[in-house]
Amino acid sequence: MTGFWMDLVGRESLIAPDDTWGLLAVMTISVFFAIRLEQKYSWASKLSGCIIALIIAMVLANLGLIPISSVLYDDIVWGIIVPLGIPMLLLQCNLKKIWAETGRMLAIFLIGAAGTVVGAYLAFFLLKGPYGNVKDLARVASMMTGTYTGGSVNLAAMASQYAAGEDVTAAAIVADNLMMAVYFFVLIFFAGSRWFRKHFRHPLIDEVESGAVDQEESMTLAAAFWSRKDISIKDIAINIGYASAVVWVSRLIGGLFSGFEPSGLLMTFVVRFLGSQYVWITTISVLVATFMAGTVKKIHGSQEIGTYCIYLFLFVIGVPANIYTVFTKSPLFLVFTAIIVFTNMIFCFGAAKLLRFNLEDAIIASNANIGGPTTAAGMAISQGWVDLVGPAMLIGTLGYVIGNYLGTIVAVTLGL
């Protein structure tokens, strides 16, 4: 028997935990496969590349092909890749542009974000008895507040910040994706519902149905929106250098605050909030995006590189996830997410009704809360509401900003 095969005997997995290059190859190839499927097949697009990457990792680990723990996962992906990706994703968050161009949809979106927070507290207190582990449920509440205000980038930030267990995080992500898929169909149903059309104004729906909107133009917009973008080696260098600097400074500032020993409930909250590196990563990134917009506009590839970092994170989340645990915990988390989504829906559509806003504004704002900028823009494109594509992207991107703040607030107030 050769040395290689002798080494395999007694291993917990086919690829050893210290075989960093082997694990890196499996991880990056799996993420490529997930992205490829998402972009090529409609069923995979509905499932999402994120959940495909997670499932691939979960299957590989449960079959014993890759280890459930490794320096690559803990120190590199959790410790470096996740924080590095967030500043790049937040480079699109120009608050001046968002405020100027989103109009009524911004108001509904912010009210919906408040609904997400209310729903997270409601779900936590209703389910903490049946679930049992209060700390883990608080972590899930923080992650779901983040992702149902912004997107996966916020879920990654909250999971990293509060050290959510991998099994719990994977189960929560599965429930999150299932609930999002169901809710998107519900929103499309609302657009065609007689009851909703009777109680809300719906000028864009009428425009599309009357044939006033050129569907070919809408498809051209969709193709342009998701098209390949130019990127140079200078762009890559700027993105990585910028993100590294932001994380470094944020860790220094957060470390200053976390070193204090506060007294009193209010000061404890303030110190814990300001001691979070993700609060400062978000704050610095938004200031750069808003007040250095001209420079930021010249940098290409930020969204693509940042999103790829989040895909790597989602693969790692799936690695330690026990399939039995995921399938037993996900149903309860599905109820948890359903409570949050229902509360968000009530806030969004209630606000639209009281403020006499359009049905389309409420649908896209709620989608931007629950799914993020890409799903909101995608729904606007698919429905032919071309005027709402830009605002959908802008408010969804704003969700990336406030999602980290709200997720941190929920975590701290629930005792994390």
FENTA-V715552 format. One record per backbone hydrogen bond with DSSP energy under -1.0 kcal/mol. NH is the residue of the N-H (numbers start at 1). CO is the residue of the C=O. E is the energy in kcal/mol with one decimal. If there is no record, write none. Layout:
nh = [NH	NH]
co = [CO	CO]
e = [E	E]
This chain:
nh = [6	7	11	14	15	19	20	23	24	25	26	27	28	29	30	31	32	33	34	35	36	37	38	39	40	41	45	46	47	48	52	53	54	55	56	57	58	59	60	61	62	63	64	65	74	75	76	77	78	80	81	82	84	85	86	89	90	93	94	98	99	100	101	102	105	108	109	110	111	112	113	114	115	116	117	118	119	120	121	122	123	124	125	126	127	128	131	132	134	137	138	139	140	141	142	143	144	145	146	147	148	149	150	154	155	156	157	158	159	160	161	162	164	169	170	171	172	173	174	175	176	177	178	179	180	181	182	183	184	185	186	187	188	189	190	191	197	198	199	200	206	207	208	209	210	211	212	218	219	220	221	222	223	224	225	226	227	236	237	238	239	240	241	242	243	244	245	246	247	248	249	250	251	252	253	254	255	256	257	258	260	268	269	270	271	272	273	274	275	276	280	281	282	283	284	285	286	287	288	289	290	291	292	296	297	298	299	305	306	307	308	309	310	311	312	313	314	315	316	317	318	326	327	328	329	330	333	334	335	336	337	338	339	340	341	342	343	344	345	346	347	348	349	350	351	352	353	354	355	357	359	362	363	364	365	366	367	368	369	370	371	372	376	377	378	379	380	381	382	383	384	385	386	388	389	392	393	394	395	396	397	398	399	402	403	405	406	407	408	409	410	411	412	413	414	415	416]
co = [2	3	8	64	65	16	18	19	20	21	22	23	24	25	26	27	28	29	30	31	32	33	34	35	36	37	41	42	43	44	48	49	50	51	52	53	54	55	56	57	58	59	61	60	70	71	71	72	73	76	76	77	80	81	82	85	86	90	92	94	95	96	97	98	102	104	105	106	107	108	109	110	111	112	113	114	115	116	117	118	119	120	121	122	123	124	127	128	132	133	134	135	136	137	138	139	140	141	142	143	144	146	146	151	151	152	153	154	155	156	157	158	159	165	166	167	168	169	170	171	172	173	174	175	176	177	178	179	180	181	182	183	184	185	186	187	193	194	195	196	202	203	204	205	206	208	207	214	215	216	217	218	219	220	221	222	224	232	233	234	235	236	237	238	239	240	241	242	243	244	245	246	247	248	249	250	251	252	253	254	257	264	265	266	267	268	269	270	271	273	276	277	278	279	280	281	282	283	284	285	286	287	288	292	293	295	296	301	302	303	304	305	306	307	308	309	310	311	312	313	314	322	323	324	325	326	329	330	331	332	333	334	335	336	337	338	339	340	341	342	343	344	345	346	347	348	349	350	351	352	201	358	359	360	361	362	363	364	365	366	367	367	372	373	374	375	376	377	378	379	381	380	384	385	386	388	389	390	391	392	393	394	395	398	399	401	402	403	404	405	406	407	408	409	410	412	411]
e = [-2.1	-2.0	-1.8	-2.3	-1.6	-1.8	-1.8	-2.4	-2.6	-2.2	-2.1	-2.8	-2.7	-2.2	-2.2	-2.2	-2.2	-2.5	-2.4	-2.5	-2.8	-2.4	-2.2	-2.0	-1.3	-2.6	-2.0	-2.2	-1.8	-2.6	-1.7	-2.5	-2.0	-2.4	-2.6	-2.1	-2.3	-2.6	-2.5	-2.4	-2.3	-1.7	-1.2	-2.5	-2.3	-1.8	-1.5	-2.3	-2.4	-1.7	-2.7	-2.5	-2.1	-1.9	-1.3	-1.8	-2.0	-1.8	-1.8	-2.3	-2.6	-2.0	-2.1	-1.4	-1.2	-1.8	-2.5	-2.5	-2.0	-2.6	-2.1	-1.8	-1.9	-2.0	-1.8	-2.4	-2.7	-2.1	-2.2	-2.6	-2.8	-2.2	-2.4	-1.9	-1.9	-1.5	-2.4	-2.1	-1.2	-2.1	-2.2	-2.0	-2.2	-2.4	-2.1	-2.5	-3.0	-2.1	-2.1	-2.7	-2.4	-1.1	-2.7	-1.2	-1.5	-2.6	-1.7	-2.5	-2.5	-2.2	-2.6	-2.2	-1.6	-3.0	-2.8	-2.4	-2.4	-2.4	-2.3	-2.2	-2.7	-2.6	-2.2	-2.6	-2.5	-2.2	-2.1	-2.7	-2.3	-1.3	-1.7	-2.5	-1.9	-2.2	-2.2	-1.6	-2.1	-2.0	-1.4	-1.3	-1.9	-2.0	-2.4	-2.3	-1.7	-1.1	-1.9	-1.7	-2.3	-2.2	-2.3	-2.2	-2.6	-2.5	-2.6	-1.9	-1.0	-1.8	-2.3	-2.6	-2.7	-2.4	-2.4	-3.1	-2.6	-2.3	-2.0	-2.4	-2.3	-2.4	-2.6	-2.5	-2.4	-1.9	-2.5	-2.9	-2.2	-1.4	-1.5	-2.6	-1.7	-1.9	-2.1	-2.4	-2.7	-2.3	-2.5	-2.8	-1.3	-1.2	-1.2	-2.6	-2.1	-2.3	-2.7	-2.0	-2.3	-2.1	-2.3	-2.6	-2.3	-2.5	-1.7	-2.5	-2.2	-1.0	-1.6	-2.7	-2.5	-2.5	-2.0	-1.9	-1.5	-1.9	-2.0	-1.8	-2.2	-1.9	-2.1	-2.1	-1.3	-2.5	-2.3	-1.8	-2.6	-2.3	-2.2	-2.3	-1.5	-2.1	-3.0	-2.1	-2.1	-1.6	-2.9	-2.6	-2.1	-2.6	-2.4	-2.2	-2.2	-2.8	-2.6	-2.0	-2.2	-2.2	-1.9	-2.5	-2.6	-2.8	-3.3	-1.6	-2.4	-2.3	-2.4	-2.3	-2.0	-2.4	-1.9	-2.6	-3.3	-1.0	-1.9	-2.5	-2.4	-2.3	-2.2	-2.4	-2.6	-1.9	-1.1	-2.2	-1.5	-1.9	-1.0	-2.2	-2.0	-2.2	-2.8	-2.0	-2.0	-2.0	-1.5	-2.1	-2.2	-1.0	-3.0	-2.5	-1.8	-2.3	-2.6	-2.1	-2.7	-2.5	-1.4	-1.5	-2.6]
